[in-house]
Amino acid sequence: MDTPLLAISIHEHPEPCKALEAALGDLSVETYFVKGLPAARDLIAQYQPLLVFVELAIWNRSHAEIVHLAGAADPYFNIVVVGSVPDIEMYVSAIEQGAFEFIAAPFAPETLTRVVQSAVKDARSCRESLARVSLHPVAE
């Protein structure tokens, strides 16, 4: 990825975040790491990230609020849930609850690259679609 992208990572436990921070840095993703959802709201409003990474423990407690936050955000962002281990049931559950993707350590460069690129492409596409709709509202 040629230019740095902006992301926010919401976490409670620092350990998985260190590995994610290093892996995202290798992909030129500028990431702000914040502890807890309340602090994340301000950063999301201020920096308007394309991606928001959410630790699984926070997602399990607050997924409805996070999905609402993404849907109400101007501009829109995609949510990537970060687990500590690969688990197909957690993956399916996160996607059904509104996450764009679920990833788990270890963060293989090729897998993380695919996830970041597809999530960014989708978020940009959503932002462009929303911008077109706001410029040309559908007549009733």
ChimeraX attribute file (.defattr): number of C-alpha atoms within 10 A of each C-alpha:
attribute: neighborCount
match mode: 1-to-1
recipient: residues
	/A:1	11
	/A:2	7
	/A:3	9
	/A:4	12
	/A:5	17
	/A:6	17
	/A:7	26
	/A:8	23
	/A:9	24
	/A:10	26
	/A:11	23
	/A:12	16
	/A:13	12
	/A:14	11
	/A:15	10
	/A:16	18
	/A:17	21
	/A:18	12
	/A:19	14
	/A:20	21
	/A:21	17
	/A:22	14
	/A:23	18
	/A:24	20
	/A:25	13
	/A:26	13
	/A:27	19
	/A:28	15
	/A:29	21
	/A:30	17
	/A:31	21
	/A:32	18
	/A:33	20
	/A:34	19
	/A:35	15
	/A:36	16
	/A:37	19
	/A:38	10
	/A:39	12
	/A:40	19
	/A:41	15
	/A:42	11
	/A:43	17
	/A:44	22
	/A:45	12
	/A:46	9
	/A:47	12
	/A:48	18
	/A:49	23
	/A:50	23
	/A:51	25
	/A:52	27
	/A:53	25
	/A:54	27
	/A:55	25
	/A:56	23
	/A:57	16
	/A:58	18
	/A:59	25
	/A:60	15
	/A:61	10
	/A:62	13
	/A:63	20
	/A:64	13
	/A:65	12
	/A:66	20
	/A:67	18
	/A:68	11
	/A:69	15
	/A:70	20
	/A:71	13
	/A:72	11
	/A:73	15
	/A:74	14
	/A:75	19
	/A:76	20
	/A:77	27
	/A:78	27
	/A:79	27
	/A:80	25
	/A:81	28
	/A:82	28
	/A:83	20
	/A:84	15
	/A:85	11
	/A:86	14
	/A:87	12
	/A:88	10
	/A:89	8
	/A:90	17
	/A:91	19
	/A:92	13
	/A:93	13
	/A:94	22
	/A:95	15
	/A:96	10
	/A:97	14
	/A:98	18
	/A:99	23
	/A:100	20
	/A:101	19
	/A:102	24
	/A:103	24
	/A:104	19
	/A:105	14
	/A:106	16
	/A:107	17
	/A:108	11
	/A:109	13
	/A:110	9
	/A:111	12
	/A:112	18
	/A:113	17
	/A:114	11
	/A:115	17
	/A:116	23
	/A:117	14
	/A:118	15
	/A:119	21
	/A:120	20
	/A:121	14
	/A:122	16
	/A:123	21
	/A:124	17
	/A:125	13
	/A:126	16
	/A:127	17
	/A:128	14
	/A:129	12
	/A:130	15
	/A:131	14
	/A:132	11
	/A:133	11
	/A:134	10
	/A:135	9
	/A:136	9
	/A:137	9
	/A:138	7
	/A:139	4
	/A:140	3
